[in-house]
Amino acid sequence: IKTTFRNSAKLLLPSKALSNKHYKSKLIVADTTGDIHSFQYINGLKHTKFSVGSPITCICIGTYQNNEKQRIISVCHNFNISGFTLKGKQLFEYPSTIQGHVNSMFIQSTNIYYTVGCMYQQLTNFKDTEFLLLPDIITSIYVINNDATCSIPIVVLACKDKLIHLGSYVVTENVTRIWEASSKFGTSEILSLEHYDMLNYDDNKNNSNDDDSENTEEVLIVAFTNGRIELYKYDQHKYPLLMYETMYNVFDED
């Protein structure tokens, strides 16, 4: 693999629908030559790849057109946003309307949320529906959907100012910031956000007949460039609560 940009590696965990089929997780990595690599352990390491033909600035794993079982890889390259199947078949391509390279993205169904520098934008059916300008560079994005307490998706933006801005962004209204957190230990910018439902990604569970609302354990993982990692869970009102934090020294200087 050649060099990579930030937000160019994603872990594809098995969905709940595949949990009884012993489906193994995949590591998806995109590099600056335009290659997308897939790594999976099935009686040894299996490595496959396909190319988009231009340097990739970020990727994300999502669903496509209301099909929750169809996972796709969304790729930002050469000022375009493209969608591919896991085998490399192109599904769509959209030219970004914001000048600059896309540095983080989230996709679900017909909605694409992405950031360029200090700007955030949402596309619905490839039409601009939301736009926001923040005072600092956005480094990562995540969107919380299907929240029983709020019908509007909650957009989570991590910024270079070491803050996490979590709020509901609506086209016809002003921005409502409902939660903001910063690490008292962090001295560097936020590197990335990851969000997982730990119970629904468990390969060994056999709970296909259980009520999904009763079997979720959502966690938010925040990584900082100084090596700090924070893990949040959510209370009954869906507010993040810090549960665990650690420091990992990637570069030890003498």
Beta strands, then each sheet from edge to edge (+ up, - down):
strand 1: 9-12
strand 2: 26-30
strand 3: 35-41
strand 4: 45-51
strand 5: 56-64
strand 6: 67-77
strand 7: 80-85
strand 8: 90-95
strand 9: 104-108
strand 10: 111-116
strand 11: 119-124
strand 12: 127-133
strand 13: 138-144
strand 14: 154-159
strand 15: 163-168
strand 16: 176-182
strand 17: 190-197
strand 18: 218-224
strand 19: 228-234
strand 20: 240-247
sheet 1: 1+ 2- 3+ 4-
sheet 2: 5+ 6- 7+ 8-
sheet 3: 9+ 10- 11+ 12-
sheet 4: 13+ 14- 15+ 16-
sheet 5: 17+ 18- 19+ 20-
end
